[in-house]
Amino acid sequence: MALGADLLLLAVAFAIILAGAELFTNGIEWLGDRLGLSEGMVGSVLAAVGTAMPETMIPIIAILFVGTAAAEEVGIGAILGAPFLLSTAAMFVTGAAVLIYHRRGRRKSFLVINQVVVGRDLRFFLGMYVVAIGMGLPFFDKPFALRLAVGIGLILAYVWYVRRTASDPKGQSAEELGLLHLTQWGLQPKAVKLLEEHGLAAPDTRSIVIQVFVALVAIVVGAQIFVERIQNLAHALGVAPLILSLIIAPLATELPEKFNSVIWIRQRKDTLAMGNISGAMVFQSCIPAAIGIVFTPWILTEYALASAVIAIGAGILMQIYLRTGNVISGRELVSVGAFYFAFIAWVLAFPHGAAPPAP
């Protein structure tokens, strides 16, 4: 397909993902309210897991259904690329959104977050991800029994994390949500405002579920188109499979998390914005990592280890920022993006990473 057509489809996919993210954030808040869930469960679990599906499917398909050496390389790259992008580029985009909306007078230049929710996410991520990456070091044998035990341990750790998050008190009230987008289609702005003022904005559960489902379909379809077009461009540029899966594919499939967070930043729902990213980091460090550890030799190459170390370093830096209280500035979030750009510069300077050692 011609370059122009690829670029056009990229723009279309971008628009589909953005529309899906708008529907999803609105619908998932209402679903959380209907289920009586806390902000942590809405942002760090429901939203994070829902929008993590596109990037999670890449390693599952590559490792379990294709199974070739090249597919394993793509799968491992996608597993490690998601936490890397979330902990660096997603934080950068969120911080940039804070600063942009601040300059427009729509919000403060900092986020006020629930430190319990986001701090717990980061601690779980760092703990589980260090275990997963430690298993990938090429310095010792990894018998299947050991890999199976660690994989099961990561899954159980995620279940424990969800239970801890579910025990948090309920977050925002229904009055802060506004109308469900599905119910306000076709209504005039005056009618929407009147419904909200009189407390008649609560939709029925069926409409909420339909909107969330439609949003997820749009996100998955948009991400799939985006990944396919990005892959065409990467192949045309001669990019290696690991680099493609480590940087290009997660950059596309992590768009939902970035857009969701930007939307919540615009609405000044800071805990949801941050939890959407930090909760996805927890999920990616447990479930996809468990699949890679159990179903591949899990021997990480130079590029893979470098991206993992950067993700851990970014997570530690975020923990340092959060130790000062429940406020984090847009500039601090933007600074975390330096990790991402440093890695890209290294890849461009040394495009041929070390080959994986023989299992």
C-alpha positions in Angstrom: 0.0 0.0 0.0 1.3 3.5 -0.9 2.8 5.7 1.8 0.0 8.2 1.4 -2.7 5.6 2.0 -0.9 4.3 5.1 -0.7 7.9 6.6 -4.4 8.4 5.8 -5.4 5.2 7.6 -3.1 6.2 10.5 -5.1 9.4 10.8 -8.4 7.5 10.6 -7.3 5.0 13.3 -6.2 7.9 15.5 -9.6 9.5 15.3 -11.4 6.1 16.0 -9.2 5.5 19.1 -9.8 9.1 20.3 -13.6 8.7 19.9 -13.5 5.4 21.6 -11.5 6.8 24.5 -14.1 9.6 25.0 -16.9 7.1 25.1 -15.0 4.7 27.3 -14.0 7.2 30.0 -17.6 8.5 30.3 -19.1 5.0 30.3 -16.6 3.4 32.7 -17.2 6.1 35.2 -20.9 5.5 35.1 -20.3 1.7 35.4 -18.1 2.2 38.4 -20.7 4.4 40.0 -23.5 1.9 39.3 -21.3 -0.9 40.8 -20.4 1.3 43.8 -16.7 1.1 43.1 -13.8 3.3 44.3 -11.8 5.6 42.0 -9.0 3.1 42.3 -11.1 0.3 40.9 -12.5 2.5 38.2 -9.2 4.0 37.0 -6.6 1.4 38.0 -8.6 -1.8 37.3 -11.6 -1.4 35.1 -10.2 1.3 32.8 -6.7 0.0 32.9 -7.6 -3.6 32.0 -10.2 -2.6 29.5 -7.8 -0.5 27.4 -4.9 -2.9 27.9 -6.6 -5.5 25.8 -5.2 -4.4 22.4 -1.5 -4.6 23.5 -2.2 -7.8 25.6 -3.5 -9.6 22.5 -0.2 -9.1 20.6 2.0 -11.3 22.8 -0.8 -13.8 23.3 -1.3 -14.3 19.6 2.5 -14.2 18.8 3.6 -16.6 21.6 0.6 -19.0 21.9 -0.7 -19.2 18.3 2.2 -18.4 16.0 5.0 -19.8 18.1 8.0 -19.2 15.8 11.3 -17.7 17.0 10.5 -14.4 15.3 7.0 -14.4 16.9 8.4 -15.0 20.3 10.7 -12.1 19.8 7.7 -9.9 18.9 5.7 -11.2 21.8 8.5 -10.5 24.4 9.1 -7.1 22.9 5.4 -6.3 23.2 5.3 -7.5 26.8 8.2 -5.3 27.9 7.2 -2.4 25.6 3.9 -1.7 27.3 5.3 -1.0 30.8 8.2 1.0 29.1 5.8 3.2 27.2 3.3 3.6 30.1 6.0 4.6 32.6 7.7 7.1 30.3 5.8 8.3 27.3 2.3 8.1 28.9 3.5 10.1 31.9 5.0 12.6 29.5 1.8 13.0 27.6 -0.3 13.4 30.8 2.1 16.0 32.1 2.1 17.9 28.9 -1.8 17.8 28.9 -1.7 19.3 32.5 0.6 22.2 31.3 -1.4 22.8 28.2 -4.8 23.0 29.9 -3.2 25.1 32.6 -2.0 27.7 30.0 -5.6 27.7 28.7 -6.9 28.5 32.1 -8.8 25.2 32.5 -6.9 23.8 35.5 -4.0 24.1 37.8 -0.4 23.2 36.7 -0.4 20.2 39.1 -2.4 17.1 39.8 -4.1 16.4 43.2 -4.3 12.6 43.4 -5.2 9.9 45.9 -1.7 8.9 47.0 -2.9 5.6 48.4 -4.2 4.5 45.0 -1.4 5.6 42.8 1.4 4.9 45.3 0.1 1.3 45.7 0.0 0.9 42.0 3.6 2.0 41.6 4.8 -0.3 44.5 3.0 -3.3 43.0 4.4 -2.5 39.6 8.0 -2.2 40.8 7.8 -5.3 42.9 6.3 -7.6 40.3 8.2 -6.2 37.4 11.6 -6.6 39.2 10.6 -10.3 39.7 9.7 -10.7 36.0 12.8 -9.0 34.7 15.0 -10.9 37.2 13.7 -14.1 35.6 14.8 -12.9 32.2 18.5 -12.3 33.1 20.6 -14.6 30.8 22.9 -15.6 33.7 21.1 -18.8 35.0 19.0 -21.7 33.9 15.3 -21.4 34.0 13.6 -24.8 34.2 10.0 -24.9 33.3 8.9 -25.7 36.9 10.6 -22.4 38.1 9.0 -20.4 35.3 5.6 -21.9 35.9 5.8 -21.1 39.6 6.8 -17.5 39.0 4.1 -17.1 36.3 1.4 -18.4 38.7 2.8 -16.2 41.4 2.5 -13.1 39.3 -1.1 -13.9 38.5 -2.0 -14.5 42.1 -0.2 -11.2 43.0 -2.5 -9.4 40.6 -5.6 -11.0 42.1 -4.4 -9.8 45.5 -3.8 -6.3 44.1 -7.4 -6.2 42.8 -8.7 -7.3 46.1 -6.7 -4.5 47.9 -7.9 -1.9 45.4 -11.5 -3.1 45.7 -11.4 -2.4 49.5 -11.0 1.4 49.0 -13.9 3.6 49.8 -16.2 4.8 47.0 -14.9 7.8 45.0 -16.8 10.5 43.2 -20.6 10.9 43.2 -22.9 10.6 40.3 -23.4 14.4 40.2 -19.8 14.8 39.0 -20.2 12.5 36.0 -22.5 14.4 33.7 -24.8 12.7 31.2 -23.9 9.4 29.6 -22.9 10.2 26.0 -25.3 7.5 24.6 -28.3 9.1 26.3 -27.5 12.7 25.2 -27.1 12.0 21.5 -29.7 14.1 19.6 -30.4 16.3 22.6 -29.9 20.1 22.5 -27.3 21.6 24.8 -30.0 23.3 26.8 -31.8 20.0 27.3 -28.6 18.3 28.5 -27.9 21.1 31.0 -31.5 21.0 32.3 -31.3 17.2 32.9 -28.0 17.6 34.8 -29.4 20.5 36.9 -32.4 18.5 38.0 -30.5 15.3 38.8 -32.1 13.3 35.9 -28.8 12.4 34.3 -28.5 8.8 35.7 -28.8 6.4 32.8 -30.0 2.8 32.9 -27.4 0.0 33.3 -28.1 -1.4 29.8 -27.1 1.9 28.1 -23.9 2.1 30.2 -22.9 -1.4 29.2 -23.7 -0.8 25.5 -21.6 2.4 25.5 -18.6 0.7 27.2 -18.8 -2.2 24.7 -19.0 0.1 21.7 -16.1 2.1 23.1 -13.9 -1.0 23.6 -14.7 -2.2 20.0 -13.8 1.2 18.6 -10.5 1.2 20.6 -9.6 -2.3 19.6 -10.4 -1.8 15.9 -8.6 1.6 15.8 -5.6 0.2 17.6 -5.5 -2.8 15.2 -5.6 -0.5 12.1 -2.9 1.8 13.7 -0.6 -1.1 14.4 -0.9 -2.5 10.9 -0.1 0.8 9.3 2.8 1.4 11.7 4.1 -2.1 10.9 4.0 -1.2 7.2 6.0 2.0 7.8 8.4 0.2 10.0 9.1 -2.6 7.5 9.6 0.0 4.8 12.2 1.6 7.0 13.9 -1.7 7.7 13.2 -1.8 11.5 14.0 -5.1 13.3 11.1 -7.1 14.8 12.2 -6.5 18.4 12.3 -2.8 17.9 9.0 -2.9 16.1 7.4 -4.7 19.0 9.2 -2.9 21.7 8.6 0.7 20.6 6.3 0.9 17.6 3.4 -1.5 18.5 3.1 -0.5 22.1 3.2 3.2 21.1 0.1 2.5 19.0 -1.7 0.2 21.4 -1.1 2.4 24.4 -2.9 5.3 22.8 -6.2 4.4 24.7 -4.5 4.9 28.1 -3.0 8.2 26.9 -6.2 9.5 25.5 -8.2 8.4 28.6 -5.8 10.1 30.9 -5.8 13.3 28.8 -9.6 13.4 28.9 -9.7 12.9 32.7 -7.0 15.6 33.0 -9.2 18.0 31.1 -12.1 17.1 33.5 -9.7 17.6 36.5 -10.2 14.0 37.6 -6.6 13.5 38.4 -6.7 10.2 40.3 -8.6 8.5 37.4 -6.1 10.0 35.0 -3.0 8.7 36.9 -4.6 5.5 38.0 -5.5 4.6 34.4 -1.7 4.6 33.6 -0.3 3.2 36.9 -3.0 0.5 37.0 -2.2 -0.6 33.5 1.5 -0.8 34.5 0.5 -3.2 37.3 -1.5 -5.4 34.9 1.2 -5.5 32.2 3.9 -6.4 34.8 1.8 -9.4 36.0 -0.5 -11.0 33.4 1.3 -10.6 30.0 4.7 -11.1 31.8 3.4 -14.4 33.3 2.5 -15.5 29.8 6.0 -14.7 28.5 7.7 -16.4 31.4 5.7 -19.6 31.2 5.5 -20.0 27.4 8.9 -18.8 26.2 12.5 -19.4 27.4 12.3 -15.8 28.7 15.9 -14.8 27.9 15.9 -11.0 27.5 18.2 -9.3 25.0 20.1 -6.0 25.3 17.3 -3.8 24.1 14.7 -5.7 26.2 16.7 -5.4 29.4 17.4 -1.7 28.7 13.7 -0.9 28.3 12.9 -2.8 31.5 15.6 -1.0 33.5 14.3 2.4 32.2 10.7 1.5 33.1 11.9 0.5 36.6 13.9 3.8 36.9 10.9 5.8 35.8 8.7 4.1 38.4 11.2 4.8 41.1 11.3 8.5 40.1 7.5 8.6 40.2 7.6 7.2 43.7 10.1 9.9 44.8 7.8 12.6 43.4 4.8 11.1 45.3 6.6 10.9 48.6 6.3 14.7 48.9 2.5 14.4 49.2 -0.6 14.0 47.1 0.4 16.7 44.6 2.6 16.1 41.5 3.3 18.8 39.0 2.9 18.7 35.2 6.6 19.5 34.9 7.5 16.5 37.0 5.5 14.2 34.8 7.0 15.7 31.7 10.5 15.1 33.1 9.8 11.3 33.3 9.5 11.4 29.5 13.2 12.0 29.3 13.7 8.3 29.9 11.7 7.5 26.8 13.5 9.9 24.5 16.9 8.8 25.8 16.0 5.2 24.9 14.9 6.2 21.4 18.1 8.2 20.9 20.1 5.1 22.0 18.2 2.8 19.6 18.8 5.2 16.7 22.5 5.5 17.5 22.9 1.7 17.9 20.2 0.1 15.7 21.6 -3.4 15.9 21.2 -4.8 19.4 22.7 -7.9 20.6 21.1 -11.2 19.5 19.6 -13.3 22.2 21.7 -16.1 23.5 20.8 -19.7 22.7 18.4 -21.2 25.2 
